[in-house]
Amino acid sequence: MSEKICVIVTSGSREKLQMAAMLASVGAVSGAEVLVFLSMNGLPPFVRSSAGAAENEGELGRLMAEKKAPPFLQLFEQAVELGDAKVHPCSMAMDVMGIGKDDLLGFLGEPLGLTKFLSEADGAQTWTF
Amino acid sequence: MSEKRTIDARGTFCPGPLMELIAGIKQAEIGDELEVLSTDEGSANDIPEWVNKVGHEVVGTSEAAGVWHVVVRKTK
């Protein structure tokens, strides 16, 4: 059985989105099944009209934006394209924001509720950002 | 016949060079060699870890003038 990694992103900070994207992409290309759940402030950067927008928490976010660190959106997309990763928006966050699946970036999977996420995360290593 | 390709990932940071290598490996044939150029020392250390984990082969790693050269052979 392959390893399973679940990643919960609730923060809109560039540093946390970047770390979550690094974990998801490297995990996915290393043979793990990766499931990313985007909720709270972690969802707006994946909405088409505000894609990639993230606040810097501090020095590292500023440096990453200034230098050529791979953007977190690119890493999440590579996790899906090159590895076995799925990135799901939280259906509750979508309801609160009043958005539909067409408002989200194309590489995102189906909206997921917490019940389904919890059953997917059962027995998997789970990381929160 | 196996080929050798260079992936120029200089100037980007972890995990950029690794992801570029993996994209290259997907397109390569078994037996092909891919040489990754990286100015990021962390990637030079991390790429061989990944190669060993997934079962390809590290042909060699060297550094010259601040650029790491990691040569990988696709084995499967």
Backbone of each chain as ProteinMPNN parsed JSONL, in Angstrom:
{"seq_chain_A": "MSEKICVIVTSGSREKLQMAAMLASVGAVSGAEVLVFLSMNGLPPFVRSSAGAAENEGELGRLMAEKKAPPFLQLFEQAVELGDAKVHPCSMAMDVMGIGKDDLLGFLGEPLGLTKFLSEADGAQTWTF", "coords_chain_A": {"N_chain_A": [[0.841, -1.199, 0.0], [0.527, 2.2, -0.856], [2.009, 5.154, 0.558], [0.113, 7.663, 2.25], [-0.606, 11.09, 2.187], [-2.059, 13.798, 3.77], [-2.926, 17.18, 3.41], [-3.791, 20.096, 4.978], [-4.806, 23.301, 4.244], [-5.254, 26.375, 5.607], [-4.425, 28.895, 5.766], [-3.667, 32.116, 4.36], [-1.141, 33.013, 3.998], [1.915, 33.684, 2.283], [4.213, 32.231, 2.975], [3.236, 29.944, 4.304], [1.557, 28.807, 2.359], [3.487, 28.259, 0.464], [5.133, 26.387, 1.771], [3.3, 24.309, 2.155], [2.795, 23.691, -0.51], [5.287, 22.813, -1.361], [5.614, 20.513, 0.195], [3.415, 19.004, -0.711], [4.015, 18.695, -3.456], [6.581, 17.474, -3.578], [6.065, 15.205, -2.056], [4.085, 13.991, -3.661], [5.481, 13.346, -5.993], [7.135, 11.473, -5.051], [6.023, 9.051, -4.762], [3.886, 8.998, -3.011], [0.373, 9.126, -2.217], [-1.365, 12.052, -2.428], [-3.463, 14.315, -0.755], [-4.914, 17.385, -0.857], [-6.496, 19.842, 1.042], [-8.289, 22.717, 0.778], [-9.165, 25.432, 2.687], [-10.86, 28.103, 4.487], [-8.833, 31.037, 4.744], [-7.078, 29.974, 3.019], [-8.2, 29.38, 0.601], [-8.878, 31.637, -1.207], [-6.447, 32.306, -2.801], [-6.65, 30.453, -4.836], [-8.738, 31.076, -6.36], [-9.887, 32.188, -9.483], [-10.044, 35.013, -9.984], [-8.421, 36.088, -8.061], [-6.024, 34.791, -8.211], [-3.099, 33.337, -6.925], [-2.56, 35.431, -5.231], [-1.137, 36.434, -2.247], [-0.398, 37.197, 1.136], [2.668, 38.369, 2.497], [4.128, 36.939, 5.337], [6.397, 37.606, 6.61], [9.952, 38.123, 6.517], [10.869, 35.896, 4.934], [8.824, 35.393, 3.082], [8.876, 37.723, 1.606], [11.466, 37.559, 0.541], [11.211, 35.22, -0.987], [9.387, 36.012, -2.896], [10.866, 37.904, -4.176], [13.177, 36.592, -5.082], [13.826, 33.696, -7.205], [11.989, 31.611, -6.325], [10.011, 28.725, -6.922], [6.678, 29.517, -7.767], [3.916, 29.022, -5.492], [1.484, 28.185, -6.643], [2.267, 27.015, -9.03], [3.719, 24.837, -8.049], [1.732, 23.332, -6.729], [0.193, 22.685, -8.94], [1.999, 21.157, -10.395], [2.222, 19.038, -8.64], [-0.183, 17.776, -9.061], [-0.049, 17.233, -11.807], [2.378, 15.83, -12.24], [2.517, 13.975, -10.259], [0.745, 11.846, -7.902], [-1.474, 13.569, -6.89], [-4.252, 15.281, -5.433], [-6.103, 18.245, -5.359], [-8.356, 19.732, -3.38], [-11.079, 21.989, -3.068], [-12.669, 23.365, -0.165], [-16.018, 22.797, 0.492], [-17.601, 24.281, 2.195], [-16.163, 26.705, 2.504], [-16.384, 27.643, -0.099], [-19.127, 28.088, -0.279], [-19.443, 30.133, 1.622], [-17.944, 32.142, 0.4], [-19.447, 32.479, -1.812], [-18.954, 31.293, -4.315], [-18.53, 29.227, -7.289], [-17.503, 26.05, -8.808], [-16.457, 26.745, -11.289], [-15.301, 29.168, -10.837], [-12.918, 28.643, -9.773], [-9.398, 27.691, -10.074], [-8.336, 25.607, -12.794], [-6.999, 23.188, -12.192], [-7.914, 22.256, -9.826], [-9.694, 19.836, -7.864], [-12.865, 18.205, -7.247], [-15.249, 19.907, -5.098], [-14.996, 19.397, -1.586], [-16.426, 18.044, 1.361], [-16.202, 18.154, 4.981], [-16.748, 15.667, 6.183], [-16.245, 13.756, 4.21], [-13.566, 14.394, 3.75], [-12.44, 13.709, 6.248], [-12.819, 10.945, 6.25], [-11.192, 10.255, 4.143], [-8.742, 11.011, 5.186], [-8.283, 9.219, 7.131], [-6.027, 7.338, 8.889], [-3.925, 8.353, 7.406], [-0.849, 10.304, 7.106], [-1.051, 13.549, 8.344], [-0.908, 16.972, 7.624], [-0.911, 20.375, 8.661], [-1.45, 23.7, 7.581]], "CA_chain_A": [[0.0, 0.0, 0.0], [1.373, 3.393, -0.906], [1.884, 6.123, 1.646], [-0.87, 8.712, 1.966], [-0.325, 12.346, 2.879], [-3.122, 14.793, 3.686], [-2.439, 18.526, 3.717], [-4.884, 21.053, 5.172], [-4.315, 24.679, 4.159], [-6.28, 27.343, 6.011], [-3.779, 30.203, 5.85], [-3.402, 32.783, 3.091], [0.2, 33.6, 3.986], [2.764, 33.141, 1.23], [5.136, 31.239, 3.521], [2.541, 28.683, 4.594], [1.132, 28.238, 1.077], [4.692, 27.743, -0.196], [5.56, 25.157, 2.461], [2.304, 23.283, 1.839], [2.982, 23.315, -1.922], [6.528, 22.029, -1.446], [5.327, 19.194, 0.782], [2.497, 18.276, -1.595], [4.623, 18.34, -4.742], [7.655, 16.49, -3.392], [5.406, 13.97, -1.631], [3.37, 13.373, -4.78], [6.405, 12.769, -6.981], [7.951, 10.45, -4.387], [5.26, 7.812, -4.649], [2.776, 9.074, -2.057], [-0.908, 9.676, -2.651], [-1.474, 13.305, -1.682], [-4.764, 14.964, -0.818], [-4.824, 18.726, -0.283], [-7.821, 20.392, 1.357], [-8.134, 24.166, 0.89], [-10.301, 26.062, 3.341], [-10.646, 29.416, 5.117], [-8.07, 31.975, 3.908], [-6.248, 29.218, 2.074], [-8.891, 29.185, -0.682], [-8.854, 32.747, -2.176], [-5.377, 32.301, -3.808], [-6.954, 29.482, -5.887], [-9.876, 31.622, -7.105], [-9.328, 32.783, -10.701], [-9.942, 36.477, -9.936], [-7.368, 36.519, -7.12], [-5.083, 33.671, -8.245], [-1.706, 33.547, -6.53], [-2.402, 36.556, -4.308], [-0.876, 35.985, -0.872], [0.312, 38.168, 1.966], [3.909, 37.906, 3.118], [4.093, 36.984, 6.797], [7.639, 38.229, 7.061], [11.155, 38.197, 5.69], [11.006, 34.806, 3.958], [7.845, 35.588, 2.014], [9.394, 38.821, 0.778], [12.624, 37.038, -0.195], [10.768, 34.238, -1.987], [8.749, 36.731, -3.995], [11.922, 38.663, -4.834], [14.051, 35.655, -5.794], [13.028, 32.874, -8.124], [11.408, 30.385, -5.762], [8.862, 28.363, -7.765], [5.445, 29.984, -7.129], [3.172, 27.896, -4.893], [0.468, 27.655, -7.559], [2.962, 26.131, -9.976], [4.071, 23.59, -7.351], [0.504, 22.54, -6.539], [-0.214, 22.166, -10.247], [2.941, 20.077, -10.72], [1.882, 17.889, -7.789], [-1.299, 17.105, -9.724], [0.342, 16.776, -13.147], [3.515, 14.902, -12.257], [2.388, 12.966, -9.215], [-0.612, 11.393, -7.577], [-2.037, 14.525, -5.926], [-5.531, 15.918, -5.731], [-6.266, 19.464, -4.57], [-9.806, 19.923, -3.275], [-11.588, 23.138, -2.315], [-13.65, 23.066, 0.888], [-17.334, 23.247, 0.017], [-18.093, 25.319, 3.106], [-15.499, 27.976, 2.162], [-16.964, 28.095, -1.367], [-20.46, 28.614, 0.033], [-19.28, 31.414, 2.322], [-17.454, 33.13, -0.566], [-20.418, 32.607, -2.893], [-18.33, 30.951, -5.599], [-18.756, 27.886, -7.814], [-16.287, 25.367, -9.261], [-15.91, 27.452, -12.451], [-14.54, 30.335, -10.371], [-11.633, 28.171, -9.239], [-8.403, 27.287, -11.069], [-8.723, 24.373, -13.458], [-6.38, 21.943, -11.703], [-8.548, 21.829, -8.576], [-10.652, 18.75, -7.968], [-14.234, 18.471, -6.807], [-15.398, 20.408, -3.73], [-15.034, 18.314, -0.611], [-16.905, 18.393, 2.691], [-15.346, 17.641, 6.052], [-16.992, 14.244, 6.445], [-15.508, 13.016, 3.184], [-12.137, 14.603, 3.997], [-12.026, 12.924, 7.419], [-12.712, 9.521, 5.924], [-9.992, 10.141, 3.287], [-7.545, 11.231, 6.006], [-8.179, 8.157, 8.136], [-4.803, 6.55, 8.801], [-2.877, 9.026, 6.617], [-0.162, 11.372, 7.836], [-1.788, 14.778, 8.029], [-0.155, 18.197, 7.894], [-1.771, 21.557, 8.586], [-0.76, 24.973, 7.321]], "C_chain_A": [[0.88, 1.255, 0.0], [1.048, 4.331, 0.254], [0.832, 7.174, 1.272], [-0.599, 9.938, 2.83], [-1.501, 13.289, 2.68], [-2.584, 16.145, 4.144], [-3.643, 19.453, 3.827], [-4.289, 22.461, 5.135], [-5.452, 25.622, 4.527], [-5.722, 28.767, 6.053], [-3.56, 30.787, 4.461], [-2.016, 33.392, 3.046], [1.074, 32.904, 2.946], [3.674, 32.029, 1.761], [4.433, 29.893, 3.737], [2.059, 28.013, 3.314], [2.328, 27.594, 0.369], [5.128, 26.419, 0.437], [4.596, 24.011, 2.163], [2.494, 22.777, 0.411], [4.238, 22.471, -2.104], [6.291, 20.61, -0.944], [4.451, 18.363, -0.156], [3.204, 17.82, -2.871], [5.714, 17.293, -4.565], [7.078, 15.152, -2.927], [4.78, 13.238, -2.805], [4.317, 12.75, -5.799], [7.317, 11.72, -6.351], [7.132, 9.201, -4.089], [4.113, 7.857, -3.661], [1.512, 9.574, -2.756], [-1.146, 10.911, -1.793], [-2.862, 13.912, -1.87], [-4.66, 16.31, -0.113], [-6.237, 19.273, -0.125], [-7.647, 21.886, 1.62], [-9.367, 24.763, 1.545], [-9.911, 27.419, 3.926], [-9.835, 30.329, 4.193], [-7.126, 31.28, 2.931], [-6.912, 29.062, 0.714], [-8.766, 30.364, -1.666], [-7.68, 32.733, -3.175], [-5.633, 31.327, -4.961], [-8.203, 29.879, -6.687], [-9.303, 32.403, -8.294], [-9.082, 34.284, -10.577], [-8.863, 36.969, -8.972], [-6.247, 35.478, -7.079], [-3.663, 34.088, -7.852], [-1.495, 34.675, -5.536], [-2.22, 36.032, -2.885], [-0.093, 37.061, -0.139], [1.614, 37.569, 2.469], [3.761, 38.012, 4.626], [5.306, 37.728, 7.323], [8.728, 38.161, 6.017], [11.204, 37.132, 4.59], [10.036, 34.954, 2.788], [8.325, 36.661, 1.046], [10.547, 38.321, -0.086], [12.203, 36.065, -1.301], [10.137, 34.923, -3.18], [9.8, 37.43, -4.843], [12.838, 37.765, -5.654], [13.19, 34.716, -6.626], [12.596, 31.548, -7.505], [10.212, 30.023, -6.639], [7.57, 28.802, -7.074], [4.604, 28.812, -6.629], [2.109, 27.329, -5.829], [1.081, 26.674, -8.546], [3.284, 24.793, -9.317], [2.842, 22.717, -7.11], [0.074, 21.906, -7.863], [0.708, 21.014, -10.668], [2.657, 18.83, -9.888], [0.776, 17.073, -8.446], [-0.86, 16.48, -11.047], [1.392, 15.678, -13.124], [3.373, 13.778, -11.241], [0.938, 12.619, -8.96], [-1.195, 12.316, -6.512], [-3.39, 15.026, -6.401], [-5.665, 17.114, -4.795], [-7.753, 19.796, -4.558], [-10.148, 21.204, -2.522], [-12.604, 22.665, -1.283], [-15.003, 23.626, 0.461], [-17.92, 24.336, 0.914], [-17.489, 26.684, 2.738], [-16.068, 28.534, 0.854], [-18.34, 28.71, -1.14], [-20.359, 29.999, 0.665], [-18.852, 32.513, 1.345], [-18.449, 33.345, -1.712], [-19.834, 32.294, -4.261], [-18.657, 29.516, -5.996], [-17.449, 27.302, -8.338], [-15.628, 26.101, -10.436], [-15.111, 28.695, -12.06], [-13.15, 29.95, -9.896], [-10.692, 27.746, -10.363], [-8.682, 25.861, -11.547], [-8.145, 23.097, -12.882], [-6.982, 21.465, -10.379], [-9.573, 20.723, -8.829], [-12.032, 19.182, -7.481], [-14.255, 19.057, -5.389], [-15.612, 19.244, -2.762], [-15.605, 18.844, 0.701], [-16.039, 17.726, 3.74], [-15.53, 16.147, 6.307], [-16.18, 13.381, 5.488], [-14.0, 13.154, 3.421], [-11.66, 13.746, 5.162], [-11.914, 11.441, 7.078], [-11.503, 9.282, 5.01], [-8.715, 10.189, 4.128], [-7.325, 10.126, 7.042], [-6.911, 7.326, 7.915], [-3.684, 7.193, 8.009], [-2.083, 9.98, 7.513], [-0.773, 12.692, 7.371], [-1.017, 16.004, 8.509], [-1.09, 19.388, 7.78], [-0.936, 22.821, 8.41], [-1.743, 26.127, 7.401]], "O_chain_A": [[1.847, 1.353, 0.756], [-0.037, 4.292, 0.836], [0.69, 7.525, 0.101], [-0.391, 9.834, 4.039], [-1.899, 13.554, 1.545], [-1.873, 16.235, 5.145], [-4.423, 19.581, 2.884], [-3.379, 22.777, 5.901], [-6.481, 25.667, 3.852], [-6.447, 29.721, 6.336], [-3.302, 30.058, 3.504], [-1.725, 34.199, 2.163], [0.985, 31.691, 2.753], [3.885, 31.017, 1.094], [4.971, 28.84, 3.394], [2.139, 26.791, 3.186], [2.205, 26.533, -0.243], [5.449, 25.458, -0.262], [5.022, 22.877, 1.944], [2.369, 21.581, 0.149], [4.256, 21.532, -2.899], [6.709, 19.635, -1.569], [4.705, 17.178, -0.372], [3.016, 16.688, -3.316], [5.767, 16.323, -5.322], [7.54, 14.092, -3.349], [4.919, 12.022, -2.937], [3.988, 11.73, -6.404], [8.169, 11.144, -7.028], [7.518, 8.387, -3.251], [3.423, 6.853, -3.482], [1.565, 10.324, -3.731], [-1.13, 10.827, -0.565], [-3.369, 14.009, -2.988], [-4.356, 16.374, 1.078], [-7.062, 19.18, -1.034], [-6.953, 22.283, 2.555], [-10.479, 24.624, 1.036], [-8.75, 27.82, 3.856], [-10.109, 30.395, 2.995], [-6.463, 31.928, 2.122], [-6.254, 28.651, -0.242], [-8.567, 30.127, -2.858], [-7.89, 33.121, -4.325], [-4.916, 31.362, -5.961], [-8.665, 29.142, -7.558], [-8.359, 33.179, -8.141], [-8.042, 34.781, -11.009], [-8.436, 38.121, -9.048], [-5.598, 35.298, -6.048], [-3.111, 35.055, -8.376], [-0.383, 34.867, -5.044], [-3.052, 35.276, -2.383], [0.757, 37.741, -0.715], [1.661, 36.393, 2.828], [3.325, 39.041, 5.142], [5.243, 38.396, 8.355], [8.474, 38.145, 4.813], [11.542, 37.435, 3.446], [10.387, 34.674, 1.642], [8.198, 36.524, -0.171], [10.613, 38.609, -1.281], [12.757, 36.077, -2.4], [10.309, 34.498, -4.322], [9.659, 37.542, -6.06], [13.232, 38.111, -6.767], [11.979, 34.907, -6.743], [12.811, 30.487, -8.09], [9.471, 30.91, -7.062], [7.378, 28.489, -5.899], [4.575, 27.748, -7.247], [1.854, 26.125, -5.816], [0.495, 25.638, -8.86], [3.144, 23.74, -9.939], [2.906, 21.498, -7.269], [-0.35, 20.751, -7.906], [0.249, 20.019, -11.228], [2.827, 17.706, -10.361], [0.786, 15.843, -8.401], [-1.239, 15.356, -11.374], [1.315, 14.715, -13.887], [4.036, 12.747, -11.352], [0.034, 13.032, -9.687], [-1.391, 11.904, -5.369], [-3.639, 15.173, -7.598], [-5.381, 17.019, -3.601], [-8.339, 20.104, -5.596], [-9.579, 21.478, -1.465], [-13.313, 21.682, -1.503], [-15.11, 24.801, 0.109], [-18.649, 25.209, 0.443], [-18.198, 27.688, 2.669], [-16.219, 29.747, 0.709], [-18.677, 29.732, -1.738], [-21.089, 30.918, 0.295], [-19.313, 33.651, 1.429], [-18.306, 34.288, -2.491], [-20.172, 32.943, -5.251], [-19.016, 28.693, -5.153], [-16.413, 27.966, -8.318], [-14.405, 26.088, -10.573], [-14.334, 29.213, -12.862], [-12.306, 30.811, -9.647], [-11.138, 27.471, -11.477], [-9.194, 25.026, -10.8], [-8.727, 22.027, -13.054], [-6.614, 20.407, -9.869], [-10.227, 20.686, -9.871], [-12.314, 20.37, -7.327], [-13.386, 18.746, -4.574], [-16.294, 18.264, -3.063], [-15.301, 19.966, 1.105], [-15.239, 16.842, 3.431], [-14.567, 15.445, 6.614], [-15.523, 12.419, 5.887], [-13.251, 12.183, 3.313], [-10.6, 13.125, 5.084], [-11.013, 10.758, 7.565], [-10.863, 8.234, 5.089], [-7.737, 9.504, 3.831], [-6.309, 10.104, 7.737], [-6.751, 6.691, 6.873], [-2.588, 6.635, 7.94], [-2.578, 10.414, 8.554], [-0.982, 12.92, 6.179], [-0.541, 16.059, 9.643], [-1.961, 19.418, 6.911], [0.129, 22.98, 9.008], [-1.358, 27.281, 7.212]]}, "seq_chain_B": "MSEKRTIDARGTFCPGPLMELIAGIKQAEIGDELEVLSTDEGSANDIPEWVNKVGHEVVGTSEAAGVWHVVVRKTK", "coords_chain_B": {"N_chain_B": [[18.721, 4.123, -28.873], [20.411, 5.388, -26.018], [20.119, 8.675, -24.613], [21.61, 11.861, -23.672], [20.569, 14.476, -21.691], [20.457, 17.937, -20.835], [19.297, 19.71, -18.048], [18.644, 22.853, -17.32], [18.5, 24.335, -14.414], [19.4, 26.502, -13.099], [19.437, 29.187, -10.776], [16.905, 28.9, -9.728], [14.958, 27.813, -6.857], [14.717, 25.23, -4.306], [11.691, 23.333, -4.377], [12.296, 23.501, -7.117], [14.453, 22.687, -9.045], [14.309, 19.875, -8.662], [11.65, 19.311, -9.45], [11.783, 20.054, -12.114], [13.575, 18.169, -13.048], [12.042, 15.856, -12.69], [9.938, 16.283, -14.456], [11.427, 16.12, -16.781], [12.31, 13.459, -16.646], [9.941, 12.096, -16.991], [9.514, 12.408, -19.705], [11.67, 11.164, -20.793], [13.491, 8.28, -22.117], [13.966, 4.898, -20.947], [17.172, 4.358, -19.622], [18.209, 6.705, -20.539], [20.229, 9.605, -19.785], [20.068, 12.32, -17.526], [21.184, 15.519, -16.904], [21.208, 17.677, -14.292], [21.495, 21.105, -13.766], [22.212, 23.158, -11.077], [22.018, 25.973, -8.947], [21.383, 25.9, -6.4], [22.222, 24.644, -3.413], [20.866, 23.001, -1.609], [19.069, 21.627, -3.237], [20.869, 20.124, -4.715], [21.648, 18.286, -2.849], [19.24, 17.12, -2.201], [18.116, 16.009, -4.506], [19.559, 13.538, -5.163], [18.581, 12.018, -2.97], [15.871, 11.77, -3.611], [16.078, 10.391, -6.039], [17.186, 7.946, -5.219], [15.135, 7.075, -3.565], [12.945, 6.651, -5.3], [14.054, 4.888, -7.059], [15.652, 5.316, -9.365], [18.884, 6.036, -10.868], [21.781, 7.548, -9.521], [24.25, 8.96, -11.319], [26.385, 10.654, -10.942], [27.634, 13.381, -8.916], [28.705, 16.709, -8.976], [30.513, 19.788, -8.351], [31.08, 22.969, -9.661], [32.348, 26.16, -9.786], [30.215, 27.222, -8.25], [28.021, 25.978, -9.336], [26.035, 23.157, -9.242], [26.209, 19.891, -10.568], [24.173, 17.339, -11.27], [23.926, 14.111, -12.255], [21.642, 11.884, -13.586], [20.363, 8.64, -14.184], [17.682, 7.265, -15.95], [15.953, 4.471, -14.932], [13.701, 2.945, -15.075]], "CA_chain_B": [[19.997, 4.525, -28.265], [20.145, 6.307, -24.914], [20.545, 10.055, -24.855], [21.92, 12.656, -22.477], [19.935, 15.792, -21.788], [20.781, 18.849, -19.736], [18.186, 20.509, -17.53], [19.262, 24.032, -16.708], [17.625, 24.858, -13.364], [20.159, 27.485, -12.334], [18.711, 30.399, -10.378], [15.65, 28.625, -9.019], [15.161, 27.248, -5.529], [14.054, 23.989, -3.94], [12.052, 22.116, -5.106], [12.269, 23.765, -8.563], [15.307, 21.78, -9.836], [13.785, 18.501, -8.581], [10.436, 19.196, -10.26], [12.187, 20.113, -13.524], [14.156, 16.859, -13.353], [10.972, 14.859, -12.782], [9.253, 16.528, -15.739], [12.332, 15.588, -17.807], [12.324, 11.991, -16.564], [8.671, 11.612, -17.565], [9.6, 12.418, -21.169], [12.861, 10.434, -21.24], [13.402, 6.83, -22.3], [14.79, 4.144, -19.991], [18.578, 4.356, -20.023], [18.65, 8.082, -20.809], [20.823, 10.335, -18.662], [19.667, 13.72, -17.418], [22.095, 16.278, -16.06], [20.546, 18.874, -13.749], [22.373, 22.17, -13.289], [21.509, 23.884, -10.02], [22.819, 26.856, -8.095], [20.801, 25.725, -5.067], [22.928, 23.497, -2.822], [19.868, 22.113, -1.01], [18.556, 20.749, -4.292], [21.931, 19.182, -5.097], [21.621, 17.219, -1.84], [17.917, 16.5, -2.127], [17.838, 15.248, -5.734], [19.968, 12.127, -5.003], [17.653, 11.369, -2.032], [14.663, 11.423, -4.367], [16.442, 9.381, -7.045], [17.321, 6.669, -4.517], [13.832, 6.66, -3.037], [12.042, 6.125, -6.339], [14.689, 3.764, -7.732], [16.505, 5.587, -10.525], [20.295, 5.88, -10.506], [22.622, 8.747, -9.553], [25.512, 8.645, -12.012], [27.431, 11.424, -10.274], [27.347, 14.753, -8.496], [29.926, 17.502, -8.866], [30.267, 21.217, -8.213], [32.113, 23.815, -10.265], [32.024, 27.593, -9.828], [28.905, 27.508, -7.661], [26.941, 25.259, -10.025], [26.042, 21.711, -9.004], [25.816, 19.061, -11.707], [23.713, 16.032, -10.797], [23.587, 13.301, -13.428], [20.711, 10.834, -13.187], [19.95, 7.74, -15.263], [16.333, 6.715, -15.792], [16.125, 3.013, -14.944], [12.427, 2.204, -15.152]], "C_chain_B": [[19.729, 5.554, -27.164], [20.767, 7.681, -25.176], [20.934, 10.728, -23.552], [21.346, 14.053, -22.677], [20.353, 16.648, -20.616], [19.537, 19.642, -19.355], [18.787, 21.678, -16.763], [18.295, 24.647, -15.706], [18.382, 25.861, -12.499], [19.279, 28.68, -11.988], [17.391, 30.132, -9.683], [15.961, 27.9, -7.713], [14.367, 25.959, -5.34], [12.544, 24.205, -3.856], [12.035, 22.285, -6.631], [13.139, 22.818, -9.381], [14.809, 20.335, -9.822], [12.566, 18.343, -9.494], [10.783, 19.247, -11.748], [12.806, 18.788, -13.957], [13.034, 15.832, -13.573], [10.185, 15.04, -14.077], [10.102, 15.961, -16.878], [12.336, 14.072, -17.838], [11.059, 11.404, -17.185], [8.781, 11.487, -19.079], [10.734, 11.544, -21.684], [12.569, 8.951, -21.437], [14.265, 6.156, -21.225], [16.22, 4.076, -20.524], [19.116, 5.744, -20.313], [19.269, 8.698, -19.553], [20.354, 11.783, -18.707], [20.614, 14.414, -16.458], [21.392, 17.558, -15.614], [21.614, 19.871, -13.31], [21.609, 22.995, -12.27], [22.467, 24.774, -9.252], [22.344, 26.754, -6.639], [21.402, 24.463, -4.438], [21.956, 22.499, -2.195], [19.329, 21.133, -2.037], [19.604, 19.714, -4.688], [21.979, 18.021, -4.107], [20.318, 16.43, -1.878], [17.607, 15.638, -3.355], [18.31, 13.791, -5.609], [19.073, 11.355, -4.027], [16.415, 10.883, -2.773], [14.963, 10.285, -5.348], [16.55, 8.006, -6.389], [15.971, 6.167, -4.027], [12.961, 6.034, -4.125], [12.721, 5.084, -7.225], [15.331, 4.047, -9.083], [17.959, 5.545, -10.042], [21.026, 7.226, -10.58], [23.948, 8.35, -10.19], [26.66, 9.411, -11.357], [26.953, 12.811, -9.912], [28.663, 15.509, -8.414], [29.553, 18.975, -8.783], [31.411, 21.976, -8.876], [31.594, 25.239, -10.35], [30.595, 27.887, -9.352], [27.735, 26.842, -8.36], [27.091, 23.763, -9.754], [25.529, 20.998, -10.248], [25.432, 17.696, -11.147], [23.256, 15.245, -12.028], [22.793, 12.078, -12.966], [20.39, 9.962, -14.403], [18.563, 7.191, -14.959], [16.425, 5.2, -15.941], [14.819, 2.244, -15.078], [11.352, 3.074, -15.744]], "O_chain_B": [[18.929, 6.472, -27.343], [21.783, 7.816, -25.857], [20.63, 10.234, -22.466], [21.6, 14.716, -23.683], [20.578, 16.138, -19.519], [18.825, 20.17, -20.209], [19.366, 21.503, -15.69], [17.385, 25.386, -16.082], [18.062, 26.054, -11.327], [18.475, 29.129, -12.805], [16.808, 31.048, -9.102], [17.079, 27.434, -7.495], [13.465, 25.646, -6.116], [12.136, 25.218, -3.288], [11.789, 21.322, -7.357], [12.642, 22.196, -10.32], [14.874, 19.645, -10.84], [12.459, 17.359, -10.225], [10.153, 18.564, -12.555], [12.596, 18.334, -15.081], [13.075, 15.045, -14.519], [9.808, 14.06, -14.72], [9.568, 15.39, -17.828], [12.361, 13.462, -18.908], [11.099, 10.353, -17.824], [8.211, 10.572, -19.673], [10.772, 11.212, -22.869], [11.546, 8.436, -20.988], [15.174, 6.772, -20.668], [16.455, 3.782, -21.696], [20.329, 5.952, -20.334], [18.897, 8.37, -18.426], [20.255, 12.391, -19.773], [20.822, 13.954, -15.335], [21.029, 18.405, -16.43], [22.531, 19.519, -12.568], [20.508, 23.475, -12.541], [23.591, 24.377, -8.945], [22.856, 27.449, -5.762], [21.121, 23.349, -4.88], [22.189, 21.291, -2.241], [19.152, 19.95, -1.745], [19.27, 18.562, -4.966], [22.313, 16.897, -4.484], [20.298, 15.226, -1.621], [16.901, 14.636, -3.24], [17.539, 12.883, -5.918], [18.829, 10.166, -4.229], [15.966, 9.75, -2.595], [14.188, 9.336, -5.466], [16.065, 7.015, -6.934], [15.697, 4.968, -4.072], [12.316, 5.01, -3.898], [12.061, 4.457, -8.053], [15.539, 3.124, -9.871], [18.235, 5.074, -8.938], [20.911, 7.951, -11.569], [24.676, 7.509, -9.662], [27.769, 8.892, -11.23], [26.013, 13.347, -10.499], [29.633, 15.008, -7.845], [28.43, 19.364, -9.102], [32.58, 21.651, -8.668], [30.53, 25.491, -10.916], [29.87, 28.68, -9.953], [26.58, 27.105, -8.024], [28.145, 23.18, -10.008], [24.568, 21.425, -10.888], [26.278, 16.981, -10.61], [22.336, 15.648, -12.741], [23.218, 11.341, -12.076], [20.174, 10.468, -15.505], [18.299, 6.713, -13.856], [16.917, 4.701, -16.953], [14.831, 1.017, -15.184], [10.213, 2.633, -15.89]]}, "name": "protein", "num_of_chains": 2, "seq": "MSEKICVIVTSGSREKLQMAAMLASVGAVSGAEVLVFLSMNGLPPFVRSSAGAAENEGELGRLMAEKKAPPFLQLFEQAVELGDAKVHPCSMAMDVMGIGKDDLLGFLGEPLGLTKFLSEADGAQTWTFMSEKRTIDARGTFCPGPLMELIAGIKQAEIGDELEVLSTDEGSANDIPEWVNKVGHEVVGTSEAAGVWHVVVRKTK"}
